Amino acid sequence: MIFGIGFPPIGFIIGPLVGAFLGELIGGHGRDQAIKAAWGLFVGFMAAIGIKVVAALILCWYYGTELIQWVMSTK
């Protein structure tokens, strides 16, 4: 994450990916295990972002429809 701070927004994706890979290598695991760990982190990170975006869109939709109904009812 420290690497990612200097290069947003790509750095927030690449930083943890590289960190997981290097952490596995430093931890004594092989290259294949490090790639699996980095790939798992990437997939989980992207899934979490997708879920947050969908949740934000749903909340915006509900807020927008309620706002429109409120504006129309006050006329």
Secondary structure, DSSP 8 states (H G I E B T S, - for coil): -HHHHTSTTHHHHHHHHHHHHHHHHHTT--HHHHHHHHHHHHHHHHHHHHHHHHHHHHHHHHHHHHHHHHHHHT-
